[in-house]
Amino acid sequence: MKIYVALLLLTTMWAMTSVPARAQKDSARIKELLDKAYVFEVSEPRKALKIYQDAYQLSLKEKYELGAFKSMQYSGIVHNDIGNYDSALYYYQKSKPHSERMGYKRGQAQTFINIGNTYQFKGDYELAVSNYLSGLKIFETLKDSAALSQSYQNFSAIYATIKNPKLEVFYLKKAIQYSSPAQTAQIAELYGDVGLTLLRQNKPDEALINFNKTAKSAENSTDMHLQFIAKRNLGDYYSYIKQFNKAIGYYETANRIGEPTIIEKNDLMYILSGLYLEMKNYAKALDYTQQTIALARQIKAREILFKAYKRLAVIYDNTNQPAKAFKFLALSDNLKDSVMDENYLKQISLIQTQYETEKKDKSIAEQQSQIKKTEIELLKKENQTTISLIVILLLVILSFGIWLFFSQRQRRKNKEILSLKQQQEIAQLEALIDGEEKERRRIAQELHDGINGDLAAIKYRLSSLEDAGLVLDDQENLKKAIEMIDSSCTQIRSISHNLMPSSIVDFGLVETVREYCARINQSQALSLDFQYFGNPAVLPKKAETVIYRIIQELINNITRHAGATTAMVQMNFHENELFITVEDNGKGFDTLVVQKGLGLKNIRSRIEFLNAQLDITSTEKGTFFNITIDLNTLKDD
């Protein structure tokens, strides 16, 4: 199972107005060449590259930066599709100056993303991540949701490759969050990627739900590549649950009716060879493995070539061809460590040829009996070498097996220890939050029933003095004292309500937050806008209280420290998740410096209690808090 990266294609509008007639004619000619080349990208890539080169030369001649940029960018995409990764990087780099000179920000972002794709295919994940982040930063400023969705999907594939499912799912959800309902094919692919992630996490039933969503979209689509993905995903599912005949049917249908890229086809051939090997159909397994090797050599995919060599060795071993098995096992080991330099291989070949020639000349000069003796000795040595290699190989396998056994046992113990620590931390957080809420309720009750009641009694006694015939100045002072008591009562009621809002129990989270935002607006301390989307889910009251406290703490921090005039609280219920966004137009803060602040620590402790995720982005123009809560993980009260 593998997450596939889809290259983003630029969709720039061709500006044809307010330019001289000749310039219009030339730019139209360049557009015509680009459209013509696009038709040949899949069927005749070399022809497409030639036409793109013609478009580039014409763009340079007419000093048409957009045409030059597109010609080089599209050339890079074609080279990437046919596995020429170094050439793809060359053309992407060549397109950069043109987008920079015309201030084409989207083109600059697109170039970074495409370079990241190529480095990902090459297996250089550090450079892939660096370029992805550069592109995403520009797309964020442009608020290009479609490009952000596709880019986050590509970004998630890196974490699939390096086996980090937490970040993989995080970026896939980011991609879904930025997708618009009109992007049916994009959303369908994302559901497929989520399904593959769930399959790797041993959740086949949940994975099948997502795969069926992709398949349903593919049935109503003419997108052949989407149909390929849908069939391939179902093949992965049935392969996982050991229904190999069904899996093979879906894989071969995907290869027949869809339009896979050469990389996807290479991976599919390797998967099919493994299934046929599992079913002991060695002829089919051999055929698909040889196809895998041919494609891997064509696109210089070293990792899959290494695995295919190893599989070929297993096939030959099972078909009683030990010489071939040993040969391909050696090839696999060599490729695993590093690919030998071509010059070094040539040098070895030359020395070996010289040695064989000298041995041949010497054998001709010797007597027939000596030749036979030499042959017997050589055969004996070869047998000894073969036996030694087999013994060494068995010892290596045995050692590896022992190491793997103890390593897995240690990993299981570490996971158990980590799980216990996490449970203890959650229990401590829960106790801390419960204690805090109880203390808030106690203080609120004391304020409401105690101090507020005393003030009411004082007001009553003072009011009785109004008819006592006081002089005018004393009457005025008495009136002011009563007004001050009224103001104090109002403040105490407000503090009591903030400490323990009873509306959470009566009306739920959304209405309580709406009421809180309205009170902030009435205080004129801040212009606060509240929005919510979706159908509010019924949450445990403890969780609702914790979420309310987080929002309350964030707004308090904004009013005290941000110097903001406007802010927004947004709640978005989407399927089984709640997305909360709090943003302001304040002066921002250094997130590294403020990490140790008490307010942020309180927020993070509550975030941990909810098993949620908090992202903070702060600039001189404002601060953005994004909270993602998986509603399935919230415990009932």
Secondary structure, DSSP 8 states (H G I E B T S, - for coil): ----------------SSS-HHHHHHHHHHHHHHHHHHHTTTT-HHHHHHHHHHHHHHHHHTT-HHHHHHHHHHHHHHHHHTT-HHHHHHHHHHHHHHHHHTT-HHHHHHHHHHHHHHHHHHT-HHHHHHHHHHHHHHHHHHT-HHHHHHHHHHHHHHHHHTT-HHHHHHHHHHHHHH--TT-HHHHHHHHHHHHHHHHHTT-HHHHHHHHHHHHHHHHT---HHHHHHHHHHHHHHHHHTT-HHHHHHHHHHHHHHS---HHHHHHHHHHHHHHHHHTT-HHHHHHHHHHHHHHHHHHT-HHHHHHHHHHHHHHHHHTT-HHHHHHHHHHHHHHHH----HHHHHHHHHHHHHHHHHHHHHHHHS-HHHHHHHHHHHHHHHHHHHHHHHHHHHHHHHHHHHHHHHHHHHHHHHHHHHHHHHHHHHHHHHHHHHHHHHHHHHHHHIIIIIIHHHHHHHHHHHHGGGGS---HHHHHHHHHHHHHHHHHHHHHHHHHHHHS-THHHHH-HHHHHHHHHHHHHHHTS-EEEEEEES------HHHHHHHHHHHHHHHHHIIIII--SEEEEEEEEETTEEEEEEEE-S----HHHHTT-HHHHHHHHHHHHTT-EEEEEEETTEEEEEEEEEGGG----
